[in-house]
Amino acid sequence: MTTDDGQVLLDSPVICEYLDGLGAGRKLFPPPGPARWTALTQQAIADGVTEAVILCRYETLRPEDKRWSGWTDGQMQKARGGLAALDPQGLAGAPTIGHIAIACALGYLDFRFPDEGWRERHPKLATWYHDFEQTPSMRATKPPPA
């Protein structure tokens, strides 16, 4: 992304924080302090989950004789570990960048890996996501069925 003054910004977390700083009103990035560190940690974990499952998706696009199931299993274990780290964390309160990143990761799992079974392993996260995906912004950006 290029800002109005010509500065090039790279990586989604940087771009999200820049855009959040442009608007008035409630921010997705809390001010420095415990709430901010929680939101940024949630964002980082969710980004890691997303990266791992995207790599799994890419592997499914390779010719079957070129796929390496051990590698895919390892990536999916990383994603499962990330979800396990998120499950007990508090997700109450006004949405933050952490909430949005988590919701995007879960939505991608539903879209590309509907049989993964993350809801059964993480019922608190599933309940939270069920409510969060009803928000207007989540409904407006939901991909069509695969």
N, C-alpha and C positions, 0 to 999 in steps of 0.2 A: 504494500500500500504506500502511496505517496501522499504526504500531507500537503495542505495548501501552500506551505512555504518551501516545498520541494524535498523535504526530508523523507527518505525511504525507510519504512518500518517493516520488519520481518517477523514472522512467527505469530501465530494466533494470540497467545497470551499478551504480547506487546501491543498488537493491534486492538485487542479488546480493551486493554487499559487506556489506550489513547482515546478510543471512541467514548469510553465511559467518562473520561475527563472533559469531553466537549459539551456534554449535556448538563442541564441544570436539574436540580431535584435529587432524589435518592440515588445513590451510587451502588453499582454492583461490586465495587472494590471498597471494602470498609477502610476507614482511616487506620493508621498504624496502631497496633495493639493486638490483643488476643483474637478478636473476631477476624481481623485481616489475615493473621497467620493461619487460622483455621480455613478460611476461604481459599487462600493460595495453596495450602496443602491439599485440600479437596480437589482443586483444579489440577494440580500436578498429578495426583493419583488417577483422576479420571482421564487425563490426557495420556497417561501411561497405559491404562486399560484400552483406550481407543486405538493407540498406536499398535498394541499387541494384536487386537482383533482385526485391524486393517491388514496387518501382515499375514494373518491367517487367511483372510479373504483373498489376498493376492496369490497365496499359494494354491487356492482352489481353482484359480484361473490358468495355472500352468498345465501342460499336458500331464495326464495321470501318471505316466511312467517317469516323469521328472519330479513329482511331488515327494516331499520328505516328511512323513507323518510324525517322526520324532521331533522335528523342528516345530511343526505346527502344534503338537501336544505341549511343547515347552512354552510357546507363546500363549496358548490358552491357559496354561497354569499361571503365567504372569498376570493375565487378565483376571483370573479367579482370585488370585492373591490380592489384587487391587480392590476387587469388590468386597472381599472379606475385611480389608482394612477400612472400607467406607461404612460398612453395615452398622457398626456401633456408634459411629460419630453422629452427633446431633445435627439434624437437618431442619430444625424448626426455625421459625423466624422469616424475615423478609429475604427474598431470593438474593443470592450473591453469585459471583462468578463461579464459585465452587459448585453451587447448585446447578447452574446451567451446564457446566462441563460434565457433571455426573449424569444429568438428564440426557445430554447428547450421547454419552457413552452407552447408556442403557438403551436409548432409542436405536442406536446403530446395532447393538447386539440383537435387539428384536427384529430389525430389518434384515440383517445378513445371517444371523445365527438363531432363528426362532426356536430351535430345539435345544439350545444350550442349557436351559433349566436354571437360569440364575435366580428366578423368583423363588423356587423351592428352597434353594440354599440360603437365600437372603430375604426372608419374609418382611422384615422391617423396611428394607430398602425398596422392596416391591410395593408395599403399601404407600410409602412416600412417593414413589414414582407414579403410581396410579393417580394420585391427587395432582402431582405437579404436571403431568402430561395433559391435564384438562385445562391448563391456563391458555388464554387466547394465543399467546406467542408460540407455545408448543404446538397447539392445534394447527396454527397457520403454517408452520414449517415442517410438519410431519411428511415424510416421503410417502409416495403412493405404495400400495402393497407390492411386494416383490413378485 
